[in-house]
Amino acid sequence: MEISTESTTSPFDGTGKRMATCSSDMTVKIWKKIGASKKGISSSAAEEDLMSSVRSGSSSFPDDNESDNGQRRWVNTHKIQAHNGPVWKVAWADPHFGQIIASCSFDRKAIVFEETAAADSTSDSDTVWTQRKIIVDCQASVIDAKFGPQQEGLILALASVDGLVQVYQATSPWNLTVWVQHSKIKQMKNCMLTSISWSTPFTLPTLLAVGANGGTVPDKTERFGLFELVHTSNPNSGKEFAWMRINDPCIEIHAPTSVYEVEFAPSCGRRQHTLAIATNDIRIVKIELPFANQFSYSANESTDSLSGDSRYIFSSQTIVSSSSSTSRASTANICYRLSWNFLGTILAASNGDGSVRLHKMNNFKQWICFSKLGETATESSSALSSRVPFSSRAPQSKNQSQLKSNISNKVVNSIVQQKRSTQFSS
């Protein structure tokens, strides 16, 4: 099998054993990890081979009968072609609802697929991906599609380049052919959206982060929006949901800065939201909600998008900065894609130079880069394991180190002389 075009995204499913990729050749491909790694062989080598082959433009994998020293490898199991333009994003639904994916494309459509048993026994695979719903309400290219958290039901958010976010909900998880419009976010209408992300903690209100890159109005400065999903209780409003915008100086991003990606970290039981924002820098925002404010909000329930005073506590930290570099290096250091690990403790960032940097919080609660794929990361790894952050340690010259050694030798000699004098006196 060959991938002759650029892959735009590659999310994993809930188990991490399958992956979906979409590309500009109007196709969506499903990959599966097979085989077992022997003792002493790194299980991540197969993933590295896959990503390197995708970047190079071709990926050929050995057959199941071929011996590859027991190393795990990825094989393409399904190829889906249903769009009439480049496919920008593909997303997996929560495994609670079954094996469901959604893709969005330049052709202004979003399509929902479900994996079902194959009716033809002669097919190569036991399952097929069946097209369940085509959403054609968007008036511009659909740039991103994300399924919402499980506690909100089977909902799908679509972001288009005209600045409109539309949320759809399946009437029943067992009937994916009927989807109704859940709500809309119109407050970023004059921006060109790039990315959206749902929060995951089920003990806190659901948030939706929206990133933008440029806009139709030249003097429009907003590049980021954070919205809270409010379940209205007014029976006369005729609407069950509304969006309340959250404003805080920590999340204010103005032109000419562009937001390329936004990604909430998995909660894993934490009573806080952790959001990563990729601009010229990478910003980590921690969003906390005091217990007294978790069940109160001020919102006008008669509109779709609302604005209210922030009841959240924000704190942010910039972990990658390229503003001090040259223009060429600054372009290479810009992050275009973000991804969290399952625990929400490690953040991977894909940069313009083709590298992937891994970031983690150290003992001083500072986010630092501890590894860079493709390069030796001894310097950054020592910074992570050290008690003192690497950025705060000043480099020592050769004269300083020699002076320290001379002082230590003098101290040792003085102690030895004192012991000898005490022995002779006794």
C-alpha positions in Angstrom: 0.0 0.0 0.0 1.2 3.5 -0.8 0.2 6.9 0.6 1.0 9.3 -2.2 -0.5 12.4 -0.5 0.0 14.3 2.7 -1.8 13.0 5.8 -3.6 15.8 7.6 -4.4 14.0 11.0 -4.1 10.6 12.6 -6.1 10.1 15.8 -6.1 6.9 17.8 -9.2 5.1 19.0 -10.0 4.5 22.7 -7.9 1.4 22.9 -4.8 2.8 21.1 -4.7 -0.3 18.8 -6.3 1.4 15.8 -5.7 4.6 14.1 -7.6 6.7 11.4 -5.8 8.9 8.9 -7.2 11.3 6.4 -5.4 13.1 3.6 -5.9 15.3 0.6 -6.6 12.4 -1.7 -10.2 12.5 -0.3 -9.8 9.2 1.6 -10.0 8.0 5.2 -7.9 5.0 6.1 -8.2 2.8 9.2 -5.0 1.2 10.5 -4.6 -1.6 13.0 -1.6 -2.7 15.1 -0.9 -6.4 14.8 1.9 -8.7 16.0 3.7 -8.8 19.3 7.0 -7.5 20.4 9.7 -9.8 21.8 11.5 -9.1 25.0 14.1 -6.5 24.6 12.5 -4.9 21.5 10.9 -1.5 21.9 7.2 -1.6 21.1 7.4 2.0 19.9 9.7 1.1 16.9 6.7 0.1 14.8 5.0 3.5 15.4 8.2 5.3 14.4 8.4 3.2 11.2 4.8 4.1 10.4 5.2 7.8 10.9 8.5 7.9 9.0 6.9 6.1 6.1 3.9 8.4 6.1 6.2 11.4 6.0 8.2 10.0 3.2 5.1 9.4 1.1 5.0 5.6 0.9 4.2 3.0 3.5 4.8 -0.6 2.6 4.3 -3.2 5.3 5.4 -6.9 5.3 2.7 -9.6 5.1 1.5 -11.4 8.2 3.6 -14.5 7.2 6.8 -12.5 6.9 9.2 -12.6 9.9 10.0 -9.2 11.3 11.6 -10.4 14.6 8.2 -10.3 16.3 8.0 -6.5 16.0 4.6 -4.8 16.1 3.5 -3.2 12.9 0.6 -1.3 11.4 -1.5 -2.5 8.5 -4.2 -0.8 6.6 -7.5 -2.6 7.1 -10.1 -0.2 5.5 -10.1 2.6 2.9 -13.1 4.9 2.9 -13.7 7.4 0.0 -16.9 9.4 0.4 -15.8 13.1 0.1 -15.4 15.2 -3.0 -12.5 17.2 -1.6 -9.5 17.0 0.7 -10.4 15.6 4.1 -9.2 17.8 6.9 -10.0 15.9 10.1 -11.3 12.6 11.3 -12.4 11.9 14.8 -13.4 8.8 16.9 -16.5 8.8 19.1 -16.5 7.6 22.6 -16.2 3.7 22.7 -19.3 3.7 24.8 -21.4 4.4 21.7 -19.6 1.8 19.5 -17.1 2.1 16.7 -18.0 5.4 15.1 -16.0 8.0 13.2 -16.7 11.3 11.6 -14.8 13.1 8.9 -15.0 16.7 7.6 -13.8 18.0 4.3 -13.3 20.9 1.9 -16.6 20.0 0.2 -18.5 21.5 3.1 -19.7 18.1 4.3 -19.3 16.1 7.5 -20.0 12.3 7.3 -20.6 9.9 10.1 -19.5 6.3 9.6 -20.2 3.2 11.7 -18.3 -0.1 11.7 -20.6 -3.0 11.1 -20.2 -6.7 10.3 -19.4 -7.5 6.7 -22.3 -9.1 4.8 -20.0 -10.5 2.1 -18.0 -13.5 3.5 -15.4 -13.2 0.7 -14.2 -9.8 1.8 -10.7 -9.4 3.2 -12.0 -8.0 6.5 -14.8 -9.1 8.8 -16.1 -5.6 9.2 -17.0 -2.7 6.9 -17.5 1.0 7.6 -21.0 2.0 6.7 -22.0 5.6 5.9 -24.8 6.7 8.2 -25.3 10.4 7.9 -24.1 13.2 5.7 -24.4 16.7 7.2 -24.6 19.4 4.6 -25.7 22.4 6.6 -22.3 24.1 6.6 -21.9 27.0 4.2 -18.1 26.8 4.1 -15.3 24.3 4.3 -15.5 22.3 7.5 -12.1 22.5 9.1 -12.6 20.4 12.2 -15.0 17.8 13.7 -14.9 16.6 17.3 -17.3 14.3 19.3 -18.3 15.5 22.7 -17.8 13.8 26.0 -19.8 10.8 27.0 -21.9 12.5 29.6 -23.4 14.9 27.0 -24.6 12.0 24.8 -23.6 11.4 21.2 -22.9 14.9 20.0 -20.7 16.2 17.2 -19.2 19.7 16.9 -18.3 21.1 13.5 -16.1 24.1 12.9 -16.1 25.8 9.5 -13.8 28.5 8.1 -16.6 31.1 8.1 -16.4 31.2 12.0 -19.5 29.2 12.8 -19.5 26.2 15.2 -22.5 23.9 14.8 -23.3 21.1 17.2 -25.4 18.1 16.2 -26.8 15.3 18.3 -28.0 11.8 17.4 -31.5 11.2 18.4 -30.5 7.7 19.4 -27.2 5.9 19.6 -28.8 2.9 17.9 -30.0 5.0 14.9 -27.2 7.1 13.5 -29.2 8.2 10.5 -31.0 10.9 12.3 -29.1 13.9 13.7 -30.7 17.1 14.9 -29.0 20.5 15.4 -28.1 20.8 19.1 -26.9 24.4 19.2 -24.7 27.0 17.5 -21.8 29.3 18.5 -22.0 32.5 16.6 -19.7 34.8 18.6 -16.7 34.1 16.4 -18.5 34.6 13.2 -15.9 37.0 11.7 -12.9 34.7 12.3 -11.4 31.8 10.3 -11.6 28.9 12.6 -8.8 26.3 12.8 -9.5 23.9 15.7 -12.0 23.0 18.4 -11.7 20.8 21.5 -14.1 19.5 24.1 -13.2 19.2 27.8 -13.5 15.8 29.4 -14.1 16.0 33.3 -17.6 14.7 34.0 -17.7 16.4 37.4 -17.3 19.9 35.9 -19.3 21.8 33.4 -18.5 21.0 29.8 -16.3 23.5 27.9 -15.5 23.9 24.3 -12.4 25.7 23.1 -12.3 27.4 19.7 -9.1 28.6 17.9 -9.0 30.9 14.9 -6.4 32.1 12.4 -7.2 35.4 10.8 -10.6 36.7 9.9 -12.9 38.4 7.4 -12.7 41.7 9.2 -9.1 43.1 9.1 -9.3 44.8 12.6 -10.9 41.8 14.3 -8.5 40.8 17.1 -10.1 37.7 18.7 -8.2 34.5 17.9 -9.6 32.3 20.7 -12.9 31.6 22.4 -13.8 29.5 25.4 -17.5 28.5 25.9 -19.4 26.7 28.6 -22.3 24.5 27.7 -25.3 25.5 29.8 -28.4 23.3 30.2 -31.3 25.7 30.3 -34.2 25.1 32.6 -36.7 27.7 31.2 -39.5 25.7 29.5 -40.7 28.8 27.6 -37.4 29.4 25.9 -37.9 26.5 23.5 -34.2 25.6 23.8 -32.5 23.0 25.9 -28.9 24.2 25.5 -27.0 27.5 25.4 -23.4 28.6 25.2 -21.9 31.0 27.7 -18.6 32.7 26.7 -15.9 32.8 29.4 -13.6 35.8 29.4 -10.3 36.1 31.2 -7.0 37.8 30.6 -5.1 34.5 30.6 -7.0 33.3 27.5 -7.0 36.6 25.6 -5.2 36.2 22.3 -5.1 39.1 19.8 -4.0 39.7 16.3 -1.6 39.1 14.6 -1.1 36.0 16.7 -2.8 32.9 15.2 -4.1 29.9 17.0 -3.2 26.7 15.1 -4.5 24.1 17.6 -6.4 23.8 20.8 -6.5 20.5 22.9 -7.9 19.7 26.3 -6.0 17.2 28.3 -7.8 14.0 29.6 -9.0 14.6 33.1 -8.3 11.1 34.7 -10.2 12.2 37.8 -8.8 15.7 38.2 -11.2 18.4 39.2 -9.8 20.9 36.8 -9.4 21.6 33.1 -6.0 21.6 31.4 -5.9 23.3 28.0 -3.0 23.5 25.6 -3.1 26.3 23.0 -0.6 26.3 20.1 0.3 29.8 18.8 3.7 31.2 18.1 4.3 29.7 21.6 2.6 26.8 23.4 0.5 28.0 26.3 -0.8 25.7 29.0 -3.9 27.0 30.8 -5.2 25.5 34.0 -8.9 26.2 34.6 -10.2 25.6 38.1 -13.8 26.0 39.4 -14.4 26.5 43.1 -16.9 24.0 44.5 -19.3 26.9 45.5 -19.5 28.0 41.9 -20.1 24.6 40.2 -23.8 24.8 40.4 -24.5 28.5 39.8 -24.2 30.6 36.7 -25.6 33.9 35.3 -26.9 33.5 31.8 -29.7 34.8 29.7 -31.5 31.6 28.6 -33.2 33.1 25.6 -30.2 33.2 23.3 -27.8 30.7 21.7 -24.5 32.3 22.8 -24.2 34.0 26.1 -21.7 36.1 27.9 -21.2 36.1 31.7 -18.7 36.9 34.3 -16.0 34.3 34.7 -16.4 32.1 37.8 -13.3 30.2 37.0 -9.8 30.6 38.3 -7.2 30.7 35.4 -3.5 30.2 35.5 -1.3 29.9 32.4 2.3 29.1 31.5 4.2 29.4 28.3 6.4 26.3 27.7 7.8 27.1 24.3 8.8 30.5 23.1 10.2 31.4 19.7 9.8 35.2 19.8 13.5 35.7 20.6 14.7 33.6 17.6 15.3 34.7 14.1 12.4 34.7 11.7 13.5 31.5 10.0 14.0 29.6 13.3 10.7 31.1 14.6 8.8 29.6 11.7 10.4 26.2 12.4 9.5 26.3 16.1 5.8 27.1 15.5 3.6 24.3 16.7 0.9 23.2 14.4 -0.5 20.0 16.1 -0.9 19.0 19.7 -1.7 15.7 21.4 -1.9 14.5 25.0 -1.1 11.1 26.3 -3.9 9.0 28.0 -3.1 10.3 31.5 -2.9 14.0 30.4 0.7 14.3 31.8 2.7 14.5 28.6 2.1 16.9 25.7 3.4 16.1 22.2 3.8 19.1 19.8 4.5 18.8 16.1 6.5 21.8 14.8 7.2 23.4 11.5 10.6 21.8 11.2 9.1 18.3 11.2 10.2 17.5 14.7 8.0 16.3 17.6 8.7 17.7 21.1 7.5 16.1 24.3 6.7 18.2 27.3 6.1 17.3 30.9 5.7 19.1 34.2 8.7 18.8 36.6 8.7 18.8 40.4 8.5 22.6 40.4 5.3 22.5 38.4 7.0 24.0 35.4 6.4 22.6 31.9 9.6 21.9 30.0 10.6 20.0 26.9 12.2 16.7 28.0 12.6 15.0 24.6 12.7 15.8 20.9 12.1 12.9 18.5 15.0 12.5 16.1 17.5 14.2 18.3 19.4 13.4 21.5 17.6 14.8 24.5 20.2 14.3 27.2 20.2 18.0 28.0 16.5 18.3 28.4 16.2 14.9 30.2 18.7 16.0 32.8 16.7 19.2 33.2 13.6 17.1 34.0 15.3 14.8 36.5 17.3 17.5 38.3 16.0 19.2 41.4 16.8 22.6 39.9 15.2 23.6 36.6 17.6 23.6 33.7 16.7 27.2 32.8 17.7 28.5 36.2 21.1 26.8 36.3 23.9 29.1 35.1 26.7 27.5 33.0 30.0 27.2 34.9 33.3 28.2 33.2 36.4 26.1 33.5 38.0 28.5 35.9 35.0 28.3 38.3 35.1 24.5 38.3 38.9 24.5 38.9 38.5 27.0 41.8 35.9 24.8 43.4 38.1 21.8 43.2 41.1 23.7 44.8 38.9 24.9 47.6 37.6 21.4 48.3 41.2 20.0 48.4 42.3 22.7 50.8 39.4 21.9 53.1 40.3 18.1 53.1 44.0 18.9 53.8 43.1 21.1 56.7 40.9 18.4 58.3 43.7 15.8 57.9 46.3 18.1 59.5 43.9 18.7 62.5 43.5 15.0 63.1 47.2 14.4 63.0 47.9 17.2 65.5 45.4 15.8 67.9 47.0 12.3 67.7 50.5 13.6 68.4 49.3 15.8 71.4 47.6 12.7 72.9 
